[in-house]
């Protein structure tokens, strides 16, 4: 597939040839379009309102063929096709194009069989037996076998892999082929939620012995035709995919466009057919345009203020607490996100999570309290640099509002705006005060293990609490739900009180897409772009 092929397709997106069939006889195309726009027809959802039952059914029936361009908010030379090392939205999307896991999440975030036909624990979570699917082949023709599962899981434990889920993998003692197309995972201690871990992107299965991930060899719905980190990737339909009839698209090109306005304009012009991290201020623009649609999902995404506890001034607890009192959450929700957010309370679990601790008193916006704490920390009147970037959703605006709030608390804040390209590798969690942007996680234990335990690779503020670490392990093996809920409540309170993380809001994930893209109603509450799994579900209406 050439660039000209993609350009030709993108140009065709600007027109709807089938609209002619919908026009009322005796009325010109222009007059009909004008009347429909005046009536709010396009904003309400498009031409399906004019179709009869059979035509509507046909429009909602998946079709094969077509190729699309997708633009995401961040891309860099650090992009990778090694699922164990994926760290950004573009990595996750590509991982789910090229690979599969033993399990996959359903719309209720329950793990369902995927490359494993079934799974069970015979002893309450210490051992997990996975019966593997037959007849599955990798993109290079190799038959899927137990050795691939053993290799893919065990490599997560190797420090040289640099897996982003090593704290989760450390709970695995061993993985062995245990029968005819079967593997058994032995854990260090029981984990009643272990099948949920096998569904996350980092645990996707690769061929045994893989050292070169640049080709994206997996069992997934698409094969990798081209991959240029920081530039683009091209995925082509896997004709031998083990899920009958899927995928629907012939090809997907992915690129990074860091600037919000440029992403919006690319979608509106038909240059791309899907974008993530839609600027909330542009939401109405996409909803009212005749050729674009908007998907809104609130699933726990957050942009957090990171204060390194091992660096000054974050090493002073009173400073960290004071900064949390400067988060004007209501103002941030309205000004930055136009209401597309929920007030958070410096705890990383959203209200939709079954273990969310609603009893935690809301931390208010209180500049006077912050001023007192800054005086106690010995930083009153000091200058503080905060690094923000378009790469971290809304962080530039958050930093600006913090700067204004800090002036009321006798703290002089300088906002340094870092370029989106390279932010995650050069600035994020490396300087004293920065911002992160955390995608939702399916379980409380996964989230806490990846971001808040002492050994977590994404322990952004370098927070260490042995009691917290012990509770994370204990909660995994606690079969009593009421006791487990109390453990998670305690952990949320600990994060709220003493970590170097401020979480002002849970951000609604906004995905913009072409009106010709079907399948976007497949909701998985783990973030935008169908929880980064759009490739398997969407189709081109033509």
GUSEKOL-400604 format. One line per field, with one value per residue (C-alpha): residue in three letters; x, y, z. Coordinates in Angstrom, 1 decimal. Each point is the difference from the previous one (the first is absolute). Last residue first. Example, Ala and Ser with C-alpha at 12.3 -4.5 7.8 and 13.67 -1.06 7.14 Angstrom:
<rs>
rest	SER / ALA
px	13.7 / -1.4
py	-1.1 / -3.4
pz	7.1 / 0.7
</rs>
This chain:
<rs>
rest	UNK / UNK / UNK / UNK / UNK / UNK / UNK / UNK / UNK / UNK / UNK / UNK / UNK / UNK / UNK / UNK / UNK / UNK / UNK / UNK / UNK / UNK / UNK / UNK / UNK / UNK / UNK / UNK / UNK / UNK / UNK / UNK / UNK / UNK / UNK / UNK / UNK / UNK / UNK / UNK / UNK / UNK / UNK / UNK / UNK / UNK / UNK / UNK / UNK / UNK / UNK / UNK / UNK / UNK / UNK / UNK / UNK / UNK / UNK / UNK / UNK / UNK / UNK / UNK / UNK / UNK / UNK / UNK / UNK / UNK / UNK / UNK / UNK / UNK / UNK / UNK / UNK / UNK / UNK / UNK / UNK / UNK / UNK / UNK / UNK / UNK / UNK / UNK / UNK / UNK / UNK / UNK / UNK / UNK / UNK / UNK / UNK / UNK / UNK / UNK / UNK / UNK / UNK / UNK / UNK / UNK / UNK / UNK / UNK / UNK / UNK / UNK / UNK / UNK / UNK / UNK / UNK / UNK / UNK / UNK / UNK / UNK / UNK / UNK / UNK / UNK / UNK / UNK / UNK / UNK / UNK / UNK / UNK / UNK / UNK / UNK / UNK / UNK / UNK / UNK / UNK / UNK / UNK / UNK / UNK / UNK / UNK / UNK / UNK / UNK / UNK / UNK / UNK / UNK / UNK / UNK / UNK / UNK / UNK / UNK / UNK / UNK / UNK / UNK / UNK / UNK / UNK / UNK / UNK / UNK / UNK / UNK / UNK / UNK / UNK / UNK / UNK / UNK / UNK / UNK / UNK / UNK / UNK / UNK / UNK / UNK / UNK / UNK / UNK / UNK / UNK / UNK / UNK / UNK / UNK / UNK / UNK / UNK / UNK / UNK / UNK / UNK / UNK / UNK / UNK / UNK / UNK / UNK / UNK / UNK / UNK / UNK / UNK / UNK / UNK / UNK / UNK / UNK / UNK / UNK / UNK / UNK / UNK / UNK / UNK / UNK / UNK / UNK / UNK / UNK / UNK / UNK / UNK / UNK / UNK / UNK / UNK / UNK / UNK / UNK / UNK / UNK / UNK / UNK / UNK / UNK / UNK / UNK / UNK / UNK / UNK / UNK / UNK / UNK / UNK / UNK / UNK / UNK / UNK / UNK / UNK / UNK / UNK / UNK / UNK / UNK / UNK / UNK / UNK / UNK / UNK / UNK / UNK / UNK / UNK / UNK / UNK / UNK / UNK / UNK / UNK / UNK / UNK / UNK / UNK / UNK / UNK / UNK / UNK / UNK / UNK / UNK / UNK / UNK / UNK / UNK / UNK / UNK / UNK / UNK / UNK / UNK / UNK / UNK / UNK / UNK / UNK / UNK / UNK / UNK / UNK / UNK / UNK / UNK / UNK / UNK / UNK / UNK / UNK / UNK / UNK / UNK / UNK / UNK / UNK / UNK / UNK / UNK / UNK / UNK / UNK / UNK / UNK / UNK / UNK / UNK / UNK / UNK / UNK / UNK / UNK / UNK / UNK / UNK / UNK / UNK / UNK / UNK / UNK / UNK / UNK / UNK / UNK / UNK / UNK / UNK / UNK / UNK / UNK / UNK / UNK / UNK / UNK / UNK / UNK / UNK / UNK / UNK / UNK / UNK / UNK / UNK / UNK / UNK / UNK / UNK / UNK / UNK / UNK / UNK / UNK / UNK / UNK / UNK / UNK / UNK / UNK / UNK / UNK / UNK / UNK / UNK / UNK / UNK / UNK / UNK / UNK / UNK / UNK / UNK / UNK / UNK / UNK / UNK / UNK / UNK / UNK / UNK / UNK / UNK / UNK / UNK / UNK / UNK / UNK / UNK / UNK / UNK / UNK / UNK / UNK / UNK / UNK / UNK / UNK / UNK / UNK / UNK / UNK / UNK / UNK / UNK / UNK / UNK / UNK / UNK / UNK / UNK / UNK / UNK / UNK / UNK / UNK / UNK / UNK / UNK / UNK / UNK / UNK / UNK / UNK / UNK / UNK / UNK / UNK / UNK / UNK / UNK / UNK / UNK / UNK / UNK / UNK / UNK / UNK / UNK / UNK / UNK / UNK / UNK / UNK / UNK / UNK / UNK / UNK / UNK / UNK / UNK / UNK / UNK / UNK / UNK / UNK / UNK / UNK / UNK / UNK / UNK / UNK / UNK / UNK / UNK / UNK / UNK / UNK / UNK / UNK / UNK / UNK / UNK / UNK / UNK / UNK / UNK / UNK / UNK / UNK / UNK / UNK / UNK / UNK / UNK / UNK / UNK / UNK / UNK / UNK / UNK / UNK / UNK / UNK / UNK / UNK / UNK / UNK / UNK / UNK / UNK / UNK / UNK / UNK / UNK / UNK / UNK / UNK / UNK / UNK / UNK / UNK / UNK / UNK / UNK
px	-18.2 / -1.0 / 3.5 / 0.3 / 1.0 / 0.4 / 3.5 / 1.8 / -1.9 / 1.9 / 1.6 / -2.7 / -2.6 / 2.0 / -0.3 / 0.6 / -0.7 / -3.7 / -0.4 / -2.9 / -0.7 / -2.0 / 2.9 / -0.8 / -0.5 / 2.2 / -1.6 / -0.9 / 3.7 / 1.5 / 0.7 / 0.9 / -0.6 / 1.1 / -1.7 / 2.6 / 0.1 / 0.9 / 2.4 / 2.5 / 3.0 / 2.8 / 3.0 / -1.5 / -0.9 / -3.6 / -1.9 / 2.2 / -0.5 / -3.7 / -0.3 / 1.9 / -2.3 / -3.1 / 1.7 / 0.4 / -3.6 / -1.2 / 2.1 / -1.6 / -3.5 / 0.9 / 1.2 / 2.4 / 3.1 / 2.9 / 0.6 / -0.9 / 3.0 / 2.5 / -1.2 / -0.3 / 3.7 / 1.1 / -2.1 / 1.5 / 3.5 / -0.6 / 2.2 / -0.9 / 2.3 / -2.4 / -0.7 / 0.1 / -0.2 / 2.6 / -1.7 / 2.5 / -1.5 / -3.6 / -1.9 / -0.2 / -0.1 / -1.0 / -2.7 / -1.5 / 0.1 / -1.5 / -2.8 / -1.1 / -0.6 / 2.6 / -0.9 / 2.6 / 2.3 / 1.1 / 3.0 / 1.0 / 3.3 / 1.6 / 3.5 / 1.2 / 0.1 / -3.6 / -0.7 / 2.8 / 2.2 / -1.6 / -3.7 / 0.6 / 1.9 / -2.4 / -2.7 / 2.3 / 0.6 / -1.9 / 1.8 / -2.4 / 1.7 / -1.7 / 0.7 / -1.5 / -1.6 / -3.3 / -2.2 / 2.8 / -0.2 / -3.6 / 1.0 / 2.9 / -2.3 / -2.4 / 2.9 / 1.2 / -3.4 / -0.2 / 3.3 / -1.0 / -3.2 / 0.8 / 3.7 / 1.7 / -1.0 / 2.7 / 0.6 / 3.2 / -0.5 / 2.8 / -0.3 / 1.3 / 0.0 / -2.2 / -0.9 / 2.1 / 1.0 / -2.3 / -2.0 / -0.4 / -1.2 / -2.5 / -1.4 / -0.3 / -1.7 / -2.6 / -0.7 / -0.1 / -2.8 / -1.6 / -1.7 / 1.2 / -3.2 / -0.4 / 0.7 / -3.2 / -0.6 / 2.8 / -0.1 / 0.3 / -2.8 / 1.6 / -2.5 / 0.8 / 3.6 / 3.0 / 3.2 / -0.6 / 1.0 / -3.7 / -1.5 / -2.7 / -1.4 / 0.8 / -1.5 / -1.3 / 1.7 / 3.3 / 2.5 / -2.3 / -2.8 / 1.8 / 3.0 / -2.2 / -1.7 / 3.4 / 1.8 / 3.2 / 1.8 / -0.7 / 2.0 / 3.0 / -0.2 / 0.2 / 3.1 / 1.7 / -0.9 / 1.6 / 3.4 / 1.8 / -2.0 / 2.1 / 2.4 / 0.4 / -0.7 / -3.7 / -0.4 / -3.1 / -2.3 / -3.2 / -2.3 / -2.0 / -2.7 / -1.8 / -2.6 / -2.6 / -1.9 / -0.9 / -1.1 / -0.1 / -0.3 / -1.1 / 1.2 / -1.3 / -3.0 / 1.8 / -2.1 / 1.5 / 3.5 / -0.4 / -1.8 / 3.1 / 2.5 / 0.2 / 0.5 / 3.2 / -0.2 / 2.5 / -0.2 / -0.5 / -1.7 / -0.6 / 3.0 / 0.5 / -3.8 / 0.1 / -1.9 / 2.4 / 3.2 / -1.4 / -0.6 / 3.4 / 1.6 / -1.9 / 1.2 / 3.7 / 1.8 / -0.8 / 1.3 / -0.6 / -1.8 / -0.9 / -2.7 / -0.6 / -2.6 / -2.7 / -2.4 / 2.0 / -1.5 / -2.3 / 0.9 / 2.3 / 3.2 / 1.5 / 1.3 / -0.7 / 1.9 / -1.0 / 2.8 / 1.6 / 2.0 / 2.1 / 1.1 / 2.7 / 1.1 / 1.1 / -0.2 / -2.0 / -1.2 / -2.0 / -0.9 / -2.7 / -3.5 / -2.6 / 2.6 / 2.0 / 3.3 / 3.0 / 0.4 / 2.8 / 2.2 / -0.2 / 3.3 / 0.9 / -2.7 / 0.9 / -3.5 / -2.5 / -1.8 / -3.0 / -1.6 / 0.9 / 0.9 / -3.4 / -2.0 / -2.1 / 2.3 / -0.2 / -3.8 / 0.6 / 1.9 / -3.0 / -0.1 / 3.7 / 1.5 / 3.7 / 3.2 / -2.1 / 0.1 / -1.3 / -1.1 / 0.1 / -2.1 / 0.1 / 0.1 / 1.3 / 1.9 / 2.2 / 1.6 / -0.1 / 1.8 / 0.1 / -2.2 / -0.5 / 3.0 / -2.0 / -2.2 / 2.9 / 1.6 / -2.9 / 1.8 / 2.4 / 3.6 / 0.8 / 3.5 / -1.7 / -1.3 / -3.4 / -2.0 / 2.0 / -1.8 / -3.4 / 0.9 / 2.3 / -2.5 / -2.8 / 2.1 / 1.1 / -3.6 / -0.6 / -1.2 / 1.0 / 2.7 / -1.2 / 1.9 / -3.1 / -0.5 / -2.4 / -3.1 / -1.5 / -0.5 / -0.9 / 1.9 / -1.4 / 1.3 / 0.5 / 0.6 / 1.7 / 0.0 / -3.4 / -2.5 / 1.4 / -1.2 / 0.2 / -1.7 / 0.5 / -1.7 / 0.5 / 3.3 / 1.0 / -3.1 / -2.2 / -1.7 / 1.3 / -2.7 / 0.3 / -3.8 / 0.2 / 2.1 / 3.7 / 2.3 / 1.8 / 3.0 / 1.1 / 0.1 / 2.5 / 0.4 / -2.9 / -0.3 / 3.7 / -0.4 / -2.7 / 2.0 / 3.2 / -2.0 / -1.6 / 3.3 / 2.3 / 0.5 / 3.1 / -1.5 / -1.9 / 3.2 / -1.2 / 1.7 / -0.3 / 3.1 / 0.7 / -3.1 / -3.8 / -2.6 / -3.5 / -1.3 / -0.8 / -1.8 / -0.1 / -2.5 / -0.2 / -3.0 / -1.3 / -2.4 / -3.4 / -1.7 / -3.8 / -1.2 / -0.7 / -1.8 / -2.2 / -0.9 / -0.8 / -2.3 / -1.8 / -0.5 / 2.6 / -0.4 / 1.2 / 3.0 / 1.2 / 1.8 / 0.2 / -1.8 / 2.7 / -0.7 / -3.7 / 0.1 / -3.0 / 2.0 / 2.5 / -2.7 / -1.5 / 3.3 / 0.8 / -3.4 / 0.3 / 3.5 / -1.1 / -3.0 / -3.5 / -2.4 / 0.5 / 1.1 / 3.7 / 1.0 / 1.5 / 2.2 / 1.4 / 1.6 / 2.9 / 1.0 / 2.9 / 3.0 / 1.2 / 1.0 / 2.9 / 1.3 / -0.1 / 2.0 / 2.6 / 0.3 / 0.6 / 2.4 / 2.0 / 0.5 / -1.4
py	3.0 / -1.1 / -0.7 / -2.4 / 0.1 / -2.9 / -1.5 / 3.3 / 1.8 / -1.7 / 3.1 / -0.2 / 0.6 / 2.9 / 1.7 / -1.6 / -3.1 / -0.1 / -2.3 / 1.2 / -1.5 / 3.0 / 0.9 / -2.9 / 2.1 / 2.7 / 2.1 / 2.7 / 0.5 / -0.1 / 2.1 / -1.7 / 1.8 / -1.7 / 1.7 / 1.1 / -1.0 / 3.1 / 1.6 / -2.8 / 1.2 / -2.5 / 0.2 / -2.7 / 0.7 / 0.7 / -0.9 / -3.0 / -1.3 / 0.6 / -1.9 / -2.9 / -0.1 / -0.1 / -2.8 / -2.1 / 0.7 / -1.2 / -3.2 / -0.7 / 0.4 / -2.1 / -3.0 / -2.0 / 2.0 / -1.1 / 3.1 / 2.2 / -1.3 / 0.9 / 3.5 / 0.3 / -0.9 / 2.6 / 2.6 / -0.9 / 0.3 / 3.6 / 1.4 / 2.9 / 0.6 / 2.7 / -1.8 / -3.6 / -1.1 / -2.8 / -1.2 / -1.1 / 2.0 / -0.7 / 3.0 / -0.1 / -3.5 / -1.9 / 2.5 / 0.0 / -3.8 / -0.4 / 2.4 / -1.9 / 0.8 / 2.9 / 3.4 / 2.0 / 2.2 / 3.5 / 1.3 / 3.5 / 1.5 / 1.3 / -1.0 / -1.2 / -3.6 / -0.9 / 1.0 / 2.1 / -1.8 / -3.3 / 1.0 / 3.5 / -1.1 / 1.4 / 2.0 / 3.0 / 1.2 / 3.1 / 1.4 / 1.6 / 2.2 / 0.0 / 2.6 / -1.2 / 2.4 / -1.9 / 2.3 / -0.1 / -3.8 / 0.1 / 1.9 / -2.4 / -3.0 / 1.3 / 0.2 / -3.4 / -1.5 / 1.7 / -1.5 / -3.4 / -0.3 / -3.5 / -0.8 / 0.2 / 3.7 / 0.5 / 1.2 / 0.7 / 1.8 / 2.3 / 1.3 / 3.3 / 0.6 / 2.5 / -2.6 / -3.1 / -0.8 / -3.0 / 1.6 / 3.2 / -2.1 / -1.7 / 3.3 / 1.3 / -3.3 / 0.5 / 3.5 / -1.2 / -2.5 / -2.0 / -2.8 / -3.6 / -2.1 / -2.2 / -3.7 / -2.0 / -0.7 / -2.5 / -1.5 / -3.8 / -0.7 / 2.5 / 2.4 / 2.6 / 0.3 / -1.6 / 2.1 / 1.9 / 3.7 / 0.9 / 0.1 / 2.2 / -1.5 / 1.1 / 1.2 / 3.3 / 2.3 / -1.9 / 2.7 / 2.8 / -1.9 / -3.0 / 2.1 / 2.5 / -2.7 / -1.6 / 3.1 / -2.0 / 2.3 / -2.3 / -2.8 / 2.4 / 0.5 / -3.7 / -0.3 / 3.0 / -1.3 / -3.4 / 1.5 / -2.3 / 1.5 / 3.2 / -1.5 / -3.5 / -3.4 / 0.7 / 0.9 / 2.0 / -1.1 / 1.8 / -2.5 / -0.2 / -2.6 / -2.7 / -1.8 / -1.4 / 3.0 / -0.8 / 2.6 / -1.0 / 2.9 / 0.0 / 1.6 / 0.6 / 2.4 / 2.2 / 0.7 / -2.6 / 0.8 / 3.7 / -0.8 / -1.9 / 2.7 / 1.4 / -3.5 / -0.3 / -3.5 / -2.3 / -2.6 / 0.3 / -2.1 / 0.3 / 2.0 / 2.5 / 0.3 / 3.8 / -0.2 / -2.7 / 1.8 / 3.3 / -1.7 / -1.5 / 3.4 / 1.7 / -2.4 / 0.2 / -3.3 / -1.7 / -3.6 / -2.4 / -3.3 / -1.6 / -2.7 / -2.5 / -2.4 / 0.8 / -2.6 / -2.2 / -2.5 / -2.3 / -3.1 / 0.8 / -2.1 / 2.6 / -1.6 / 3.0 / 2.3 / 3.5 / 2.4 / 2.4 / 3.1 / 1.8 / 3.7 / 2.5 / -0.2 / -3.6 / -1.1 / -3.2 / -1.3 / -3.1 / -1.2 / -2.7 / 0.5 / -2.0 / -1.2 / -3.3 / 1.8 / 1.1 / 3.8 / 0.4 / 2.2 / -2.4 / -1.7 / -2.2 / -2.6 / -3.4 / -1.3 / 1.8 / 2.9 / 0.0 / 3.2 / 0.6 / 3.7 / 0.7 / -1.1 / -3.2 / -2.3 / 2.2 / -0.4 / -3.8 / 0.6 / 1.5 / -2.6 / 0.3 / -2.7 / 0.3 / -0.5 / -1.0 / -3.1 / 0.3 / -3.2 / -0.4 / -2.2 / -1.1 / -3.7 / 0.2 / 2.1 / 2.3 / 2.0 / 3.5 / 0.8 / 2.2 / 2.8 / 2.8 / 1.8 / 0.4 / 2.6 / 2.0 / -0.5 / 1.6 / 2.6 / -2.7 / 1.1 / -3.3 / 0.1 / -0.2 / -3.5 / -0.6 / 1.0 / -2.5 / -2.8 / 0.9 / 0.1 / -3.0 / -2.3 / 1.1 / -0.6 / -3.4 / -1.0 / 0.2 / 2.3 / -1.4 / 1.9 / 1.5 / 3.3 / 1.9 / -2.5 / -2.9 / -1.1 / -3.4 / -1.0 / 2.3 / -0.6 / -1.4 / 2.3 / -1.3 / 2.4 / -1.0 / 2.0 / 1.5 / -1.9 / -3.5 / -1.5 / 3.3 / 0.3 / 1.0 / -0.7 / 0.2 / 1.9 / 2.1 / 2.1 / -1.1 / 2.8 / 2.3 / 2.1 / 3.7 / 0.4 / 0.6 / -3.1 / -0.1 / -2.4 / -3.2 / -2.0 / 3.1 / 0.9 / 1.9 / 2.2 / 2.5 / -0.1 / 0.9 / 2.8 / 1.7 / -0.4 / 1.5 / 3.0 / 0.5 / 0.1 / -2.2 / -3.3 / -1.9 / -3.5 / 0.4 / 0.3 / 2.0 / 3.2 / 3.7 / 1.7 / 1.9 / 2.0 / 0.1 / 1.8 / 1.3 / -2.7 / 0.2 / -2.9 / -0.5 / -2.4 / -2.8 / -1.6 / -3.5 / -2.3 / 1.2 / -0.1 / 0.2 / 3.3 / 1.6 / -3.2 / 0.1 / 3.6 / -0.8 / -2.8 / 2.1 / 3.0 / 2.7 / 3.7 / 0.0 / -2.0 / 3.2 / 1.5 / 0.0 / 2.9 / 2.5 / -0.9 / 0.6 / 3.3 / 1.2 / 2.7 / -2.7 / -2.2 / 3.0 / 1.0 / -3.5 / -0.3 / 3.3 / -1.0 / -3.4 / 1.4 / -0.9 / -1.5 / -3.5 / 0.1 / -0.8 / -3.2 / -1.7 / 3.0 / -0.4 / -3.2 / 1.8 / 1.5 / 2.3 / 1.2 / -3.6 / -0.4 / 2.3 / -2.3 / -3.0 / 1.7 / 1.2 / -3.5 / -1.5 / 2.8 / -0.8 / -3.5 / -3.4
pz	2.4 / 3.5 / 1.1 / 2.9 / 3.7 / 2.4 / -0.2 / -0.6 / 2.8 / 2.8 / 1.6 / 2.7 / -2.7 / -1.3 / 3.4 / 3.4 / 2.0 / 0.0 / -3.0 / -2.2 / -3.4 / -1.4 / -2.2 / -2.4 / -3.1 / -1.5 / -2.7 / 2.4 / 0.5 / 3.5 / 3.0 / 3.3 / 3.3 / 3.2 / 2.9 / 2.5 / 3.7 / 1.8 / 2.5 / 0.5 / 2.0 / 0.4 / 2.4 / 2.2 / 3.7 / 0.7 / -3.2 / -0.7 / 3.6 / -0.2 / -3.2 / 1.6 / 3.0 / -2.3 / -2.0 / 3.2 / 1.0 / -3.4 / 0.4 / 3.4 / -1.5 / -3.0 / 2.0 / -2.2 / 1.1 / -2.1 / -2.1 / 3.0 / 2.0 / -2.7 / -0.4 / 3.8 / 0.5 / -2.5 / 1.8 / 3.3 / -1.5 / -1.1 / -2.7 / -2.3 / -2.9 / -1.4 / -3.3 / 1.2 / -3.7 / 0.2 / 3.3 / 2.6 / 2.9 / -0.9 / -1.4 / -3.8 / -1.4 / 3.1 / 1.0 / -3.5 / -0.3 / 3.5 / -0.6 / -3.1 / -3.7 / -0.3 / -1.4 / -1.9 / 2.1 / -1.2 / 1.9 / 1.0 / 1.3 / 3.2 / 1.1 / -3.4 / -1.2 / 0.4 / -3.6 / -1.4 / -2.6 / -0.9 / 0.3 / -1.3 / -3.1 / -2.5 / 1.9 / 0.3 / 3.6 / 1.3 / 3.1 / 2.4 / 2.6 / 3.4 / 2.7 / 3.3 / 2.5 / 0.2 / -2.2 / -2.7 / 0.2 / -1.2 / -3.2 / -0.7 / 0.7 / -2.6 / -2.5 / 0.9 / -0.5 / -3.4 / -1.0 / 1.5 / -2.0 / -1.4 / 0.6 / -3.4 / -0.3 / 2.6 / 3.5 / 2.1 / 3.3 / 1.2 / 3.5 / 1.4 / 3.7 / 1.9 / 2.6 / -0.5 / 3.7 / 0.2 / 2.8 / -2.0 / -3.0 / 2.3 / 1.2 / -3.6 / -1.0 / 2.7 / -1.2 / -3.6 / 0.8 / -2.8 / 1.9 / 0.7 / -0.1 / 3.0 / -0.8 / 0.5 / -3.7 / -0.1 / -3.5 / 0.1 / -2.5 / -2.5 / -1.6 / 2.7 / -1.4 / 1.7 / 0.0 / 3.3 / 0.0 / 0.4 / -3.4 / -1.5 / -3.2 / -3.5 / -3.3 / 1.6 / -2.5 / 0.6 / 0.8 / 1.2 / 1.6 / 1.5 / 0.9 / 1.8 / 2.0 / 0.9 / 1.2 / 0.9 / 2.4 / 3.0 / -1.7 / -0.2 / 3.8 / 0.7 / -2.1 / 1.6 / 3.5 / -0.8 / -0.8 / -2.4 / -2.8 / 0.2 / -0.7 / -1.4 / 1.4 / 0.3 / -3.6 / -0.4 / -2.8 / -0.8 / -1.6 / -3.2 / 0.4 / -2.0 / 2.3 / -2.4 / -1.3 / -3.6 / -2.6 / -3.7 / -2.5 / -3.7 / -3.2 / -3.5 / 0.5 / 2.5 / 3.1 / 2.3 / -1.1 / 0.7 / 3.3 / 1.2 / -1.0 / 3.5 / 1.3 / -2.0 / -1.5 / 1.7 / -2.8 / -3.8 / -2.6 / -3.8 / -1.0 / -2.9 / -0.2 / 0.4 / 3.4 / 1.2 / -0.9 / 1.4 / 3.3 / 0.1 / -0.9 / 2.7 / 2.6 / -1.0 / 0.6 / -3.2 / 0.0 / -2.8 / -0.5 / -3.3 / 0.0 / -2.7 / -1.5 / 2.6 / 1.2 / 2.4 / 0.4 / -1.8 / 2.1 / 2.9 / -0.7 / -2.3 / -3.2 / -2.3 / 2.4 / -1.2 / -0.6 / 2.6 / -1.0 / 2.6 / 0.2 / 0.9 / 3.6 / -0.4 / -3.6 / -0.4 / -3.3 / -1.1 / 3.4 / -0.1 / 1.3 / 1.9 / 2.5 / 0.3 / 0.4 / -2.0 / 0.5 / -2.5 / 2.1 / 2.9 / -0.4 / 2.9 / -0.3 / 1.6 / 0.3 / -2.3 / 1.6 / 2.3 / 1.5 / 3.7 / -0.4 / -1.6 / 3.0 / -0.2 / 1.9 / 3.0 / 0.2 / 0.2 / 3.3 / 1.9 / 2.8 / 0.6 / 2.2 / 1.1 / -1.9 / -3.0 / -2.1 / -3.6 / -1.7 / -3.7 / -2.4 / -3.6 / 1.1 / 3.5 / 2.6 / -2.0 / 2.7 / 1.5 / 3.3 / 3.1 / -1.3 / 2.6 / -1.6 / -3.2 / 1.6 / 1.2 / -3.4 / -1.8 / -2.1 / -1.2 / -0.3 / -1.7 / 1.6 / 3.4 / -0.9 / 1.7 / -3.0 / -2.1 / 2.0 / -1.4 / -3.7 / 0.2 / 1.7 / -2.2 / -3.2 / 1.3 / 0.4 / -3.8 / -2.8 / -3.3 / -1.9 / -3.3 / 0.3 / 1.0 / 2.9 / -0.3 / 1.9 / -0.7 / 3.7 / 2.9 / 3.3 / 3.2 / 2.8 / 3.5 / 2.8 / 3.2 / 3.3 / -0.6 / 2.1 / -0.5 / -3.4 / -1.8 / -3.4 / -3.6 / -3.3 / -3.7 / 0.6 / -3.0 / 0.9 / 2.9 / 2.0 / 2.7 / 1.6 / -0.7 / -0.3 / -3.8 / -0.4 / 0.7 / -1.8 / 1.0 / -1.1 / -1.8 / -3.6 / -2.2 / -3.1 / 0.2 / 3.8 / 0.3 / -2.6 / 2.1 / 3.2 / -1.5 / -1.4 / 3.3 / 1.9 / 2.0 / -1.8 / 1.4 / 0.4 / -3.3 / -1.9 / -3.1 / 1.3 / -0.2 / 1.6 / -3.2 / 0.9 / -0.3 / 2.0 / -0.6 / -2.3 / -3.7 / -1.8 / -3.8 / -1.5 / -2.5 / -1.7 / -0.2 / 1.8 / 1.1 / 3.4 / 0.0 / 1.5 / -3.4 / -1.1 / 3.0 / -0.6 / -3.6 / 1.0 / 2.7 / -2.3 / -0.3 / 0.6 / 3.6 / -1.1 / -1.8 / 2.9 / 3.8 / 1.6 / -1.0 / -3.7 / 0.3 / 1.9 / -2.0 / -1.7 / -1.1 / -1.5 / -1.9 / -1.4 / -1.1 / -1.6 / -1.9 / -1.3 / -1.1 / -1.9 / 1.0 / -2.4 / 1.4 / 3.6 / 0.3 / 1.6 / -3.1 / -0.6 / 3.5 / -1.0 / -1.5 / 3.3 / -0.6 / 2.0 / 0.6 / -3.7 / 0.6 / 2.8 / -2.4 / -2.7 / 2.5 / 1.5 / -3.4 / -1.0 / 3.2 / -1.5 / 1.0
</rs>
